[in-house]
Amino acid sequence: MRKPEITEEISDVITVEGIEITRAQAESEFLIDDKGDEIAEKIASNLYFTRYYRGNYSRSTEDNCEIVEKLFSNVMPAEINQNRQEAINVLAQGGSCTEWFYHEEAYPAASNFIREFYDHCEEQEWTPGINDEDEAIEELASLIQEAADDKDDSQPLDLLCSSDRAEIGFIFMPNRKGLYQSEWCIENHRNYSDWENVSITPAFLEILARLGLTLTGYRKHSGNKNEQYEPGYRPAKRRTVPLVTYDELREMVENSCSNYFHIGIYAQVPVEGLLNLNFEKPIVLDKYSICSFSESGTFHEITKKAPLVIRPEDGVWYAFGKSGPSEWCGLVNSYFHSNIKN
């Protein structure tokens, strides 16, 4: 019986890292165009890649301040919800491993493949059709990166853990478009913060109502007889259960160290929990601090270890930026940790 003849199509095949390449393909200048995706998928399947990899460390409040600033760049609840993806994008920029993977994994793997391909061609006495070896490596490395991206299911929020927290504030003021936070500060008739001489402005009336206090009660406690700036002004409906006593409000006013300051809420909350909130619905802190603070860096707080429900109409959310109370006052951060949810 005559031995069957081995055809060129069967014999003229090399195998590079599990990929079969014919002589015609090897000697074509379009090897990467024709076989690149197949090669890249094979190589990527043997490489570990997760785009968003959390290292063994906790992010500081300073690390997370840009996320909060982006989230609260608009103050209306619906706009904050719309800001969420942009805030997540800020998080993603600081933790993506894509560039590292390209240089440390994809490019070396592509280089090894092309060099092994050349070695096989030399053994077979073939003439590789690739004109520029470096260009082929770069092109294949990019395809490997794309293949790894396609099979990766990690998300930016994977970068976070429960210990990654952010400083947030909530200012008691009307929640209406076009109002500026800087215009809703407590002011004083003195050139310092004096309990007996707080200016009776709409801002102060709003704060009293949201704290569950009254102007009559304040005047009785302080002896303040200053005229009301806008006699006909009606603040929001008063909170039924006061958040502070008049003595505690006095403490915050007298320790504000500023003649213009806000009264609001302060807490350090998990970033992941913050990014998962719906700001058009009530939000619950399991504990919080009532505080006076100013943009010039003053801060005084009274901690309340009880849950608080913050309604969208109670005020506006505030981002302290890179420098907040934690830095201003050298706070023991764990003391101000609070969980947050809808």
CORVEN-V534735 format. One record per residue. N is the residue number from 1. PSI is psi in whole degrees, 0 to 359 (NA if undefined). NEAR is the number of other C-alpha atoms within 10 Angstrom. D_LAST is the distance of its C-alpha to the last C-alpha in Angstrom with 2 decimals. Layout:
N|PSI|NEAR|D_LAST / N|PSI|NEAR|D_LAST
//
This chain:
1|132|3|82.91 / 2|136|4|81.93 / 3|129|5|78.83 / 4|143|6|76.19 / 5|136|6|75.78 / 6|119|9|72.48 / 7|162|8|71.12 / 8|325|10|69.56 / 9|329|10|66.23 / 10|316|8|66.00 / 11|327|10|67.54 / 12|65|14|66.17 / 13|133|19|62.58 / 14|155|18|60.83 / 15|118|12|57.62 / 16|111|17|55.32 / 17|43|13|52.35 / 18|359|10|52.41 / 19|123|13|52.84 / 20|132|13|56.17 / 21|125|17|57.82 / 22|165|16|61.12 / 23|319|20|63.87 / 24|319|15|63.36 / 25|318|17|59.69 / 26|324|22|60.50 / 27|7|16|63.13 / 28|142|17|61.01 / 29|353|15|59.34 / 30|25|14|56.38 / 31|312|17|55.41 / 32|324|20|51.90 / 33|318|12|51.42 / 34|321|12|52.56 / 35|359|15|51.26 / 36|314|19|48.55 / 37|318|16|45.52 / 38|315|15|47.05 / 39|314|22|47.94 / 40|317|24|44.54 / 41|322|18|42.67 / 42|314|16|45.10 / 43|315|23|44.71 / 44|329|24|40.88 / 45|340|13|40.72 / 46|4|10|42.35 / 47|145|13|40.15 / 48|128|10|36.77 / 49|129|22|34.25 / 50|122|17|30.54 / 51|318|22|29.51 / 52|98|23|26.51 / 53|124|17|27.72 / 54|124|18|26.10 / 55|178|10|28.86 / 56|62|6|29.17 / 57|160|10|27.70 / 58|143|15|24.54 / 59|140|18|23.69 / 60|166|13|24.10 / 61|328|25|21.97 / 62|321|18|24.83 / 63|326|15|24.54 / 64|358|21|20.93 / 65|325|22|21.54 / 66|328|19|22.60 / 67|313|25|19.38 / 68|320|26|17.47 / 69|318|19|20.33 / 70|319|20|20.16 / 71|318|26|16.42 / 72|21|22|16.97 / 73|336|16|20.45 / 74|150|18|19.51 / 75|343|22|17.50 / 76|139|21|16.58 / 77|316|19|12.99 / 78|323|14|14.67 / 79|324|15|16.93 / 80|317|22|14.39 / 81|321|19|13.04 / 82|333|14|16.78 / 83|346|21|17.41 / 84|313|21|15.29 / 85|322|14|18.36 / 86|323|13|20.66 / 87|320|21|18.68 / 88|325|19|18.83 / 89|325|15|22.51 / 90|316|19|23.08 / 91|316|21|21.86 / 92|323|19|24.14 / 93|330|11|27.13 / 94|358|13|27.17 / 95|4|18|27.18 / 96|135|18|29.07 / 97|10|16|32.11 / 98|311|18|33.85 / 99|318|12|36.53 / 100|315|11|37.26 / 101|318|21|37.63 / 102|310|21|40.00 / 103|325|13|42.31 / 104|340|11|42.22 / 105|303|18|42.04 / 106|312|29|42.62 / 107|312|20|45.51 / 108|321|16|47.43 / 109|319|21|47.02 / 110|319|25|48.33 / 111|317|18|51.18 / 112|319|14|52.17 / 113|311|19|52.24 / 114|320|19|54.42 / 115|322|14|56.78 / 116|321|15|57.18 / 117|314|18|57.81 / 118|320|19|60.57 / 119|316|14|62.07 / 120|319|18|62.32 / 121|320|18|63.88 / 122|319|12|66.43 / 123|323|9|67.37 / 124|356|13|67.92 / 125|39|9|69.71 / 126|162|16|67.32 / 127|106|13|66.51 / 128|138|20|62.74 / 129|350|16|61.83 / 130|125|18|59.03 / 131|323|11|60.39 / 132|108|9|57.97 / 133|315|15|56.62 / 134|318|13|54.07 / 135|321|11|52.72 / 136|319|19|52.45 / 137|314|22|50.52 / 138|317|17|48.01 / 139|316|17|47.60 / 140|322|26|47.16 / 141|320|26|44.69 / 142|321|18|42.50 / 143|323|23|42.70 / 144|318|30|41.75 / 145|316|24|38.69 / 146|319|19|37.73 / 147|320|20|38.33 / 148|320|26|36.18 / 149|317|16|33.35 / 150|326|11|33.64 / 151|358|13|33.18 / 152|132|14|30.42 / 153|17|11|26.88 / 154|156|14|25.13 / 155|156|14|22.18 / 156|324|19|21.44 / 157|344|19|18.34 / 158|343|14|20.99 / 159|346|21|22.24 / 160|152|21|19.40 / 161|175|15|19.14 / 162|339|12|17.02 / 163|356|16|19.51 / 164|109|19|19.03 / 165|163|28|17.29 / 166|149|27|17.23 / 167|128|28|17.95 / 168|153|23|15.75 / 169|161|22|16.54 / 170|119|20|15.35 / 171|130|23|18.40 / 172|113|26|18.91 / 173|167|29|20.68 / 174|142|22|20.77 / 175|83|19|18.48 / 176|144|12|21.30 / 177|139|9|22.79 / 178|355|8|25.89 / 179|139|12|25.13 / 180|136|13|25.70 / 181|322|18|24.03 / 182|341|12|27.53 / 183|357|11|28.73 / 184|54|22|26.31 / 185|155|23|27.69 / 186|134|25|29.36 / 187|173|23|33.09 / 188|151|21|36.16 / 189|346|14|39.73 / 190|172|13|40.91 / 191|18|10|40.90 / 192|172|17|38.65 / 193|107|22|35.61 / 194|123|21|37.18 / 195|322|21|35.39 / 196|348|19|38.24 / 197|31|18|38.27 / 198|137|23|34.77 / 199|132|22|35.16 / 200|76|21|33.86 / 201|166|19|32.13 / 202|324|22|29.36 / 203|316|20|27.09 / 204|322|22|27.96 / 205|320|23|27.54 / 206|318|25|23.99 / 207|316|27|23.17 / 208|313|25|24.89 / 209|318|22|23.02 / 210|338|26|19.55 / 211|350|24|20.75 / 212|19|17|22.07 / 213|172|23|25.66 / 214|158|18|28.57 / 215|321|15|31.36 / 216|315|9|33.92 / 217|321|12|32.48 / 218|313|19|32.45 / 219|320|15|36.04 / 220|320|12|37.21 / 221|323|14|35.79 / 222|336|16|36.95 / 223|12|12|40.05 / 224|126|17|38.89 / 225|15|13|41.08 / 226|145|13|40.22 / 227|149|10|40.07 / 228|135|14|36.84 / 229|315|11|36.70 / 230|90|10|35.65 / 231|330|10|36.74 / 232|3|8|35.20 / 233|132|12|31.71 / 234|117|11|28.96 / 235|181|17|25.59 / 236|163|16|22.24 / 237|134|11|21.93 / 238|139|17|22.06 / 239|134|14|19.29 / 240|323|11|20.80 / 241|114|10|20.28 / 242|142|15|21.53 / 243|334|16|19.69 / 244|165|16|23.13 / 245|169|12|26.77 / 246|327|19|29.42 / 247|318|12|30.93 / 248|321|15|27.79 / 249|319|22|27.48 / 250|317|18|31.16 / 251|316|17|30.67 / 252|319|22|28.17 / 253|312|27|30.48 / 254|340|18|33.61 / 255|16|19|32.21 / 256|338|25|30.65 / 257|29|20|33.90 / 258|151|24|33.61 / 259|351|19|34.67 / 260|117|21|31.69 / 261|163|25|28.22 / 262|155|28|24.59 / 263|128|30|22.73 / 264|204|23|19.06 / 265|144|24|16.45 / 266|140|27|17.14 / 267|160|26|15.54 / 268|113|23|16.16 / 269|157|24|13.18 / 270|133|22|13.47 / 271|319|26|14.20 / 272|316|20|13.05 / 273|321|14|9.46 / 274|318|21|9.79 / 275|345|20|11.41 / 276|2|14|8.99 / 277|153|17|6.25 / 278|109|16|6.86 / 279|356|22|8.26 / 280|359|16|9.58 / 281|162|14|6.71 / 282|146|16|5.92 / 283|138|17|4.43 / 284|128|17|5.83 / 285|136|20|8.93 / 286|342|16|11.15 / 287|165|18|14.11 / 288|173|25|15.24 / 289|133|21|18.47 / 290|133|23|19.79 / 291|158|27|22.24 / 292|137|29|24.95 / 293|157|29|25.50 / 294|161|19|27.60 / 295|348|14|27.99 / 296|354|11|31.34 / 297|24|17|29.77 / 298|151|17|29.67 / 299|131|24|26.99 / 300|134|20|26.90 / 301|156|21|24.08 / 302|116|17|23.55 / 303|137|15|21.13 / 304|111|15|19.11 / 305|65|13|18.28 / 306|155|10|15.91 / 307|151|14|12.19 / 308|132|18|11.24 / 309|122|14|8.93 / 310|119|17|9.44 / 311|153|14|10.03 / 312|326|18|11.25 / 313|356|18|14.70 / 314|341|23|14.90 / 315|207|22|16.14 / 316|148|23|15.94 / 317|149|25|14.69 / 318|134|22|17.70 / 319|127|21|19.15 / 320|340|19|21.99 / 321|197|18|23.84 / 322|336|14|26.25 / 323|111|15|27.24 / 324|188|22|24.70 / 325|326|19|24.92 / 326|319|17|25.14 / 327|318|13|28.38 / 328|316|12|29.59 / 329|1|12|29.65 / 330|48|9|29.89 / 331|151|11|26.84 / 332|100|9|26.40 / 333|322|15|23.12 / 334|334|9|22.09 / 335|334|11|22.17 / 336|9|19|19.24 / 337|135|21|16.99 / 338|147|20|13.45 / 339|150|19|10.54 / 340|139|23|7.21 / 341|166|16|3.79 / 342|NA|16|0.00
//
